[in-house]
Amino acid sequence: MYRINVTLENAMKSRGIETQKELLAIVKEKTGESLRAATVSDIYQNKSTNLINRKYLEIIATALEIKSLDELIKLESSELSASNEKQ
C-alpha cells in the first residue's frame, strides 16, 4: 500500500521560503487568494488525513511556480513510512 506524502517543506526551502507565514504572504501576493494558516500548517506538516483540497494545492503550486507535482507530492510505501515514523 502506498501513502501520499506532501513535501511542501522541501518545495518552500528550495525557493528560499523559510516560514509558513512567508508562504501565506506569497500566496496572497501572487494569486490573490487567502489560505487559512491552519490549512497551510496541516499541509506543511503532512497531517491531513482527509484528501487535501485540490484547490489549495493548485493555489500553492501557482504561488511557488511549481511545474510538476513531483515537487509537492510523493508516493511512499507504507512499510517505508512506518519505519520512518518509528525513528
Phi, psi and omega per residue, in radians:
M1 nan 2.457 3.122
Y2 -1.815 2.692 3.127
R3 -2.153 2.408 3.086
I4 -1.420 2.214 3.124
N5 -2.067 2.027 3.121
V6 -1.503 2.243 -3.053
T7 -1.968 0.811 -3.130
L8 -1.043 -0.682 -3.138
E9 -0.980 -0.801 -3.139
N10 -1.126 -0.734 3.137
A11 -1.099 -0.679 3.112
M12 -1.178 -0.842 -3.102
K13 -1.049 -0.681 -3.120
S14 -1.169 -0.245 3.121
R15 -1.904 0.141 3.103
G16 1.336 0.302 3.123
I17 -1.656 2.079 -2.999
E18 -1.748 -0.402 -3.079
T19 -2.251 2.746 3.077
Q20 -1.170 -0.583 3.102
K21 -1.082 -0.730 3.098
E22 -1.104 -0.724 3.102
L23 -1.061 -0.779 3.129
L24 -1.016 -0.703 3.123
A25 -1.147 -0.712 3.135
I26 -1.169 -0.736 3.095
V27 -1.007 -0.835 -3.130
K28 -1.088 -0.774 -3.103
E29 -1.146 -0.783 -3.015
K30 -1.522 -0.427 -3.070
T31 -2.082 -0.302 -3.065
G32 1.357 0.035 -3.122
E33 -1.637 2.619 3.052
S34 -2.017 2.085 3.044
L35 -1.781 2.568 3.073
R36 -1.195 2.461 3.105
A37 -1.019 -0.662 3.135
A38 -1.128 -0.615 3.117
T39 -1.142 -0.835 3.131
V40 -1.106 -0.709 3.121
S41 -1.048 -0.794 3.121
D42 -1.081 -0.736 3.123
I43 -1.158 -0.808 -3.121
Y44 -1.031 -0.761 -3.101
Q45 -1.501 0.054 3.115
N46 0.997 0.649 -3.060
K47 -1.588 -0.342 -3.027
S48 -1.094 2.091 3.106
T49 -1.589 -0.345 3.054
N50 -1.517 2.958 3.040
L51 -1.058 2.384 3.118
I52 -1.338 2.362 -3.124
N53 -1.027 2.134 -3.112
R54 -1.002 -0.663 3.140
K55 -1.067 -0.697 3.120
Y56 -1.090 -0.759 3.120
L57 -1.125 -0.688 3.106
E58 -1.097 -0.736 3.135
I59 -1.110 -0.834 -3.137
I60 -1.122 -0.765 3.127
A61 -1.068 -0.698 3.111
T62 -1.121 -0.824 -3.109
A63 -1.101 -0.648 -3.118
L64 -1.593 0.011 -3.126
E65 0.978 0.772 3.114
I66 -1.415 2.196 -3.094
K67 -1.697 -0.323 -3.106
S68 -2.382 2.315 3.134
L69 -1.127 -0.266 3.061
D70 -1.016 -0.447 3.130
E71 -1.322 -0.342 -3.006
L72 -2.043 -0.468 -3.077
I73 -2.347 2.329 3.072
K74 -2.185 2.612 2.996
L75 -1.788 2.250 3.128
E76 -2.154 2.547 3.037
S77 -1.104 2.410 -3.134
S78 -1.104 -0.496 3.077
E79 -1.140 -0.721 3.105
L80 -1.135 -0.766 3.126
S81 -1.077 -0.731 -3.122
A82 -1.131 -0.696 -3.140
S83 -1.233 -0.600 3.096
N84 -1.187 -0.612 3.141
E85 -1.218 -0.477 3.133
K86 -1.289 -0.411 -3.071
Q87 -1.360 nan nan
